[in-house]
Structure formats: C-alpha cells, structure tokens
Amino acid sequence: MLMRRFGLLFSLGTLLLGACRIQPIPPPNPFDQYKDLGLDTVDVISSSLDPNSIEGLHNQIFAPTCANSGCHDGTFEPDFRTIESTYNTLVYQPVIKNDPTESFLYRVQPGNVEQSVLWNRLTVDIDGQSGIMPLVDDPNSEWEAQKEIHLEHIKNWIEAGAPDMFGNLPLVENLPPFIQGVIGLVEGRGNPLERDGGNGALLIPKSAHQVDLWVSIGDDQTSPMDISFSKVRLSEEIDDFEFAPSLPLDRIAPILEQGFTGEIVSYYHKITIYPREYQAGKVMFLRIFLQEPGQNDLTEIPRDGSAHYIKDLFSIKFY
C-alpha cells in the first residue's frame, strides 16, 4: 500500500513539473512591424542583392528588360517573370534558336560563358538575322546605360557555376527530348504545307491522297535515330488523348526543312495520314510521345499545361 501511494505521488509530481516547465519564447516575427499598416507584401530592398547572383540578375536585368509584354513574360522561353522561372528555363535548358552550325547545347552552360547561348544572344547576332538581345529597350530598363556592367554580372554568375538562389550549383542533367518542328508534305514531296495564319494549324488539302507529317526530334545526348519509343496520337480534343489512336513514328533517312524558329533542322520521323477520311473544317491535335534508351520517363509534347499557341503548332486542319 505504501509503495502504491508513493508511486501515485511520484506520477502526480511528474505531471505537475511537466505542466510548470517553462516554454521557450518564440523569436520575434520581423514582419510584425508591417501588421498595422495593412500590408500583405513587403518589397525586398534591391540594393541588398548581390548583382552577380541570379536574384540580382533577375532584379536588375531580366525582369525590367526582358519580361516585358509579348517577350519573355511567359509567352515563350526563357521565362523571366520570376527568379525561379528564370533559373529553371536558363540553366542546362536546350537551345531553341541556335547558330548556323548548331554549336550550342544549352542556354546557360554553368562555368562556360562562350558555350552559353544566353551570352551570345546578348553580344552577337548568332545567325545574322535574329539581332542582338534585347531587341527593344523597355522604358523601365537601364540596359543601354549599364550594358557593360550588366554583362559583367551575367558573366560572373555563369563563370561561378550558375548557382541558384540558395547558392547550390546545378547538376548536369540528361534533358528530355524536344520537338524542333512539324511539317506536312503532300505525297511526300514538294514544299511544306502552309499554316493557318502563318503559325497556326497545318492546312491539309482534302484533295490529296496522302500527306506525310514529318517531326524533327532533338536531344542533348541521344541521336534522333536512337530514340527508343516514338509515337503520335491524334485527337479531336485539345487535351484529351486517353482514347485517341496511337500511330508509330517511322524512322527513315532525314530531310532538311525549316523548324519552328526558322532555322534548318533534320526531320527523321514521319507518319502518313489520308485526308479523304476527314471532313472539311475538321481540326485534329497531335501529341507526341518520346522515350530515350534506358530512361523510364515518357516525354509528352505538348503537355496539358503547354501554352495554347504551342498546341496550335501541333494541330492540323483539313480544307
């Protein structure tokens, strides 16, 4: 009985001590000073940003100079709207507009300024017709007045290994395959078919017996002929391909034609369609599925979340 009473007292004492234990005082919230001002956001003082960092480059260069309407504002990559989108669409990302010899693999190749197409787009006209970026100096930009200083900061960031906003250096990635162009040829010959409005759906004449749709595949490490899985699905719905028929992309000797950005690229893959099977005015959307040897991930182009103008480039319209 005595031992039981002692055990009960010990348990009660332990509970009381636990209840009376002093709780740590949390650190002060640095944003409490703005609470009474009715502010839900606080501006970062730009002068505190390292101009050689991705944050500094975004604040001083990419946001005010490049992310203007209709340019790199999410309309097309690189996307300079935020620090994260800037970094993720620059570092180790494939080049869309290359020089005539296609000597660049990445928009930014960490540690190598001369092999980064970003640097070259800002300093030379790489193909003699694209101009030097930025093509238009935004009113909010100080690019022209501070050009040499800005270029030095970009150079310093790339040479330092292109660290992210946390100071981490990027790892070399095996980038997924990408599509450089989609064209159509009647009976497999002649000039490529025109697009609706210049950059809309491929216009397919119903009078043609057959039309070959050619696809130009690019990759940073794998030859297009070595892509282990390549198929196309055609759907009447822009984002519904679950039950759409799947057609294999035939791999054959390449033809050379213009790609999406106007440069000449190689087309190794094609499917054949028969226009008379479709009604005039019918629009069909293409989705391409690719997989590299030894890779588990299947690449879908375009994806559900791709911009609408991208999906237009992968559509056909019968007339």
Secondary structure, DSSP 8 states (H G I E B T S, - for coil): -HHHHHHHHHHHHHHHHHHH---------TTGGGGGGT-S-----GGGS-TTSHHHHIIIIIIIIISSTTSTTTTSSS--SSHHHHHHTTBT-B-SS--TT----BSBBTTBSTTBHHHHHHHS-TTSSS-SS-SS--TT--HHHHHHHHHHHHHHHHHTT---TTS----------EEEEEEEEETTBSS---BGGGTSSEEE-TT-S-EEEEEEEE-SSS-GGG-SEEEEEEESSSS--TTS-EEE-EEEEEEEEE-TTSSEEEEEEEEEE-GGGS-TT-EEEEEEEEE-TT----EEES-TTS-HHHHHHTEEEE-
